[in-house]
Amino acid sequence: MRTKQLITIACLSSAAVILGAYSFEYIGEFLPCKLCYWQRYPHIFNMLIFLLFYFFPVRILIFVGMMSMLISTILAFYHVGVEQKYWSGPNSCTNSSIEGLTTDQLLEKIMSAPLVRCDEIAWDLIGISMAGWNVLISFCLFLIWLYCYFRKQIE
């Protein structure tokens, strides 16, 4: 396949990820957490990179797209770790200890708690959460961008 065709496939895949995320949010009523939002940004960014690449097929744009998918993979992997309780997530969307809090502090913590938590799995398929699927998809897209970057010429 030609480089432009592979990058088109990668872009369409990112668009499908975003379409799926919004479908889960607006049709399935699975509200995203803070980390879910963060994972969307590299895919949206790559759709913009694709538009630039379509008109200006330069290697640096392939590198930027590749790095964007690497960041997406890392963010999704981080989210999976938070879901599996391997490490804690941002304080604004995970459980933390209430030990030693005064009544006022506890009430404030309850009132400022987010509606959607990063450390709870809202949906999974064959035991893999949405963040887990994003790890797999983003890493595959990273490999496509990486392959395109190391090709000898842009066709």
Summary of the structure (lengths in Angstrom):
residues: 155
radius of gyration: 18.6
end to end distance: 9.3
largest distance: 65.2
contacts: 448
relative contact order: 0.19
helix: 67%
strand: 3%
